Amino acid sequence: MLERSLAELDARIDSPEFDVEPYAVLQRLRELDPVHWSDSIDGWLVTRFDDVLTTFRNFGEFSNEGRFARSMAHLSAAERAAFPHFQEHYTSVGLLHSDPPDHTRLRALLLGAFKPRVIEAMRGRIQALVDSFLDRASANGGMEVISELAWELPSTVLADLLGAPPEARALFKGWADGILSFQGVNRPTVAALTTVEAALAQSRAYLLGLIEQRRAQPTDDLLSHLVASEADGDTLSQAELLSTCVTLMVAGQETTTALIGNGLYLLLAHPEAWQALAADRSLVRSAVEEVLRFESPIPRQPRLMRKDAELGGKRLRAGEVVYQMINAANRDPEHFADPDRFDIRRSPNRHIAFGQGRHACLGAPLSRMEGQIVFESILERFPRLRLREQTPRWDPLKRTSRILRELHVSF
């Protein structure tokens, strides 16, 4: 009976329905088989909070290195040869696919750009951007939040960081969508990998052009800082520099877009929460944390087994892929009371939406600030904001992102 139940659950994991509403399946997996081998995904799914923490902390067994390159293991050598940019990108050292000491070195180079005082200095620029987007939308009596605000804000901030012109924002989004499209399952199709290959080829060529500009004419942006580090010779190679820029291009948009879009939907779908925020703006910070917990922007992340290990009573083998089901961990009743209730006053709220430990997201403070500014600004200007439709339209194309395709609101 248990095997049949697990087989039925596993079949649902690789379905469009799961991407829309995953939580009932994840809850049953956490109860019945918290470290579950999924034939649908070709990897382990880890759904308990404590077990996911183990996979974050023990990088000697649960490794970032090679975790994305493993996605081509099912292809023949001839098939893999068609994806040179994919292989070069994911087999070289990069912030998202390396472990200490390489990861420690790369992270240290970026830390300065994300210190609290640096982030706080960006507040005025972010507020001005939000005001301009809301000014533009107010004349229309409403807006499509994802394209007109939730994507446009972080993409503009990202362009500023990389010293790219405003028109690069649309390019960055297209490339980020392409790069993310293969992640979340272990046997992506050749068609999916072809999309990733094109996105990597184009984005790397564009970013290399920006790098060359900064070598010739450095400024005070983040990219110039990274180029100066690369010039030192023993801190950042050109391959690492290029990989880091691709990481910033992708991560700098997706998580914040999800936070803003998911947050506005959740707050408006729970009118009592919206009314509480309107009455007490000091709740905005805790509301942001509850949004991150309740609809985690990155629902799953892979780790590659470096050697055999045991987790949750299961024997995991070297070379296998383990998926940290962050969205399940953040609703674990062992750590969160009444976990399926959206509660903007929840305290404590020690979620892991931005990861944990050495691999915690560097850009988390910036993302949080962007979300807080957006919610505070909308509350100030449009306290009677309403959803035009109650049913959320989740994007099913990116398994590692919990993100809305569109969200229409009326002022």
Residue, then its C-alpha position, 0 to 999 in steps of 0.5 A: m500500500l505504501e509503495r503504491s501511494l508513493a508511486e502515485l505521488d511520484a507520478r504527480i511530481d512531474s506533472p503541470e498540476f504539481d507546478v501549480e499546486p505542489y504542497a499537498v504532494l510535498q506534505r504527503l512525501r514529508e509524512l510517508d517518505p521524507v527522503h524519497w527517490s523519484d523516478s520522475i525526476d531521477g533524483w532524491l527529494v528531501t522534504r524535511f527542514d532538518d534534512v534540508l539543513t544537513t544538505f546545505r551544511n555538509f558540502g563534503e557530501f552534498s556538493n554544488e560542484g558539478r550539480f548542473a553539469r550532471s544534467m547532461a550525463h544521460l546524453s552520448a558524447a556526440e550529443r554533448a558535443a553540440f553544447p560547448h557553452f553549456q559544458e564550458h560554463y558548468t564545468s568551470v568554477g562558478l559561484l553557484h557550482s563550486d564548494p570551498p575553497d573556490h566558493t569562499r574565494l569567489r564569495a569574498l570578491l562579491l561581499g563588498a558589493f552587498k554589505p549593509r551600508v552599500i545596500e542602504a545607499m541604493r535605497g534612494r535609487i530604488q525608491a525613485l524607480v518604484d515611484s516612476f513605475l507606479d506613476r506610469a501605471s496610475a494613469n491606467g487605473g491598474m497594472e500587470v504587476i509582473s511585467e510592469l513592476a516585479w520584473e522591471l525593478p530588479s532588472t534595472v537595478l541589475a543593469d546598474l550593477l553591471g553598468a549595462p544600458p537600460e535596453a539590456r534589461a529585456l535581453f537579460k530576462g530572455w537569457a535568464d529564462g533560457i538558462l533556468s529552463f532546464q533546471g529542476v529535473n535530471r534528464p532535460t531534453v535535447a530541445a531544452l538544452t538547445t535553449v540553454e546553449a543559445a542563451l549561454a552563448q549569447s549572454r556570455a558574448y554580451l557580458l564579455g563585451l561589457i567586461e572588455q569595456r570596463r577593462a578599457q574604461p573602469t567606473d565605480d560599478l560592481l563589474s569594474h570591481l570584479v574586472a579589477s579583481e581579475a586583473d590581480g591574476d590570483t583571485l579571479s580568472q576570466a572564466e570565473l569572472l564570466s561565470t560570476c556575471v552570468t550568475l548575477m544576471v540570472a539571480g539578480q532578477e528571478t528571486t526579487t521578481a518572485l518576491i514582489g509578484n508572489g507577495l502582492y498576490l498573497l497580500l491581496a488574496h488575504p484581505e485581512a493581511w493587507q488591511a493590517l499592513a495598511a494600518d501598521r507599516s511596521l509589519v512590512r518586514s515580517a510580511v516579506e519574510e512570510v511571503l518568502r516562507f509561504e511561497s519560496p521563490i526557489p522551491r528546489q535546488p540540486r546537490l550532487m552526491r560527492k560520496d556515499a552518505e546516509l540521510g533520513g535512513k536512506r543510503l545515497r550513492a556518489g553521483e546521485v542528485v539530491y533536490q532540496m525541496i525548500n518549499a516543503a522544508n519551509r512548511d515543515p510543521e516541526h518548525f512552523a506552527d500551522p505552516d499552511r496558514f499565511d501569517i504576516r505576524r509569524s515570529p519566529n520565522r527562520h525560513i531558508a528561502f535564501g539558503q543557509g550557511r556558506h551558500a546563503c544568497l548574497g543578494a538577499p538583503l537587496s532583494r528584501m529591501e526592494g520588496q519592502i520598498v515596493f509594498e510600502s509604496i503601494l500601500e501609501r499610494f494605492p491602499r485600495l488595491r484589488l486583484r482583478e482575478q483570484t486564481p494565480r497564474w503560475d509559470p510552469l516552465k521553470r521548475t526551480s522558480r515559484i513565480l507568477r506569469e502575470l498578475h493584474v491589479s486595479f487601483 
